[in-house]
Amino acid sequence: MVQPTLVIMAAGMGSRFGGLKQTTPVDPEGHFLMDFSLYDAKRAGFGQAICIIKPEMEQDFEEKIGRRVRRHLPLAYAYQTLQQLPAGFSVPAGRVKPWGTTHAVLCAAPLIHTPFAVLNADDFYGLEAFEAMAAFLKEAHKPTEHAMVGYQLGNTLTDFGSVSRGVCTVDESGRLTGVTEHKRVEKTAAGPAFTEDGETFTPLPADAPVSMNLWGFQPEILEVFAETFRTFLSRLTPETALTAESLIPRLTDRMIRQGAGTVEVLTTPARWYGITYREDLPGVQAAIAAMKAAGQYPQSLWETS
């Protein structure tokens, strides 16, 4: 049975939290949220991991994470730079913003040879999510059959501000039919709601499935990624050249609407944790401590695995 690959997108800087979110310890042992993703992926049956980083981050990553992880799980680095573009394209003058998650995966494409999962480095997804995704990726599927983990919206919100969430619509067979991006979703006294102006709020169901960027793909989709990114670049205008991004949710949404592929939604009751704002960190640290106290994780992840 083929062991799936875990692809971790770790090149982005945390604009709101400040600094490298991925390298903020979340426990006294010095683990990062990425450690828990790698540990859970190993337990769930992933065979190798690829971390997408900026070249200048490699030494820091190797010292803080790579060195201790690779003794237990094969780990490779892929490098994301603005200059990695298809033939015929160049970086617009003044562009400093990364090209987005579609581009990140393309930077790792030469290292991907099996069904693979893609996720954010700075999120905590939970063992159940990795088990569900690994089970899907290990099954025999057509090259056009993919998956995502759907979390309940109420389990993904912060107490410290608004967040962007992709709310999913799912058909009766459990397949994704669309993703609606809401840029400002907040907790309110009446439950989750989104707002456009900060004054008028529209309620959202607390159990609405949302994408937290944990996707599972067959390797053949990399051709779709490449085609999508080339199209994205060809449509840049002077107004969008410095800020536009090519994002995985838009790619999958377009693929589904064109009938070019399917995405099965793997639902989980698990709580998602992330560090969107600096104020989120103590809550995440408390949650990690509670899970360790309950025996869900050892105190030191890699010394005992």
FENCORJO-V723377 format. One line per field, one symbol per residue. ss: DSSP state (2 for helix, 1 for strand, 0 for the rest). A space follows every 50 residues. Layout:
BEGIN
ss: ???
END
This chain:
BEGIN
ss: 00001111100000000000222000000000222222222222000111 11102222222222222220000111111000000000000000000000 22222222222000011111001100222222222222000000111111 11222000000011111111000011111111111111001111100000 11100000111111111022222222222222220000000000000222 22222220000111111100001100022222222222222220000000 00000
END
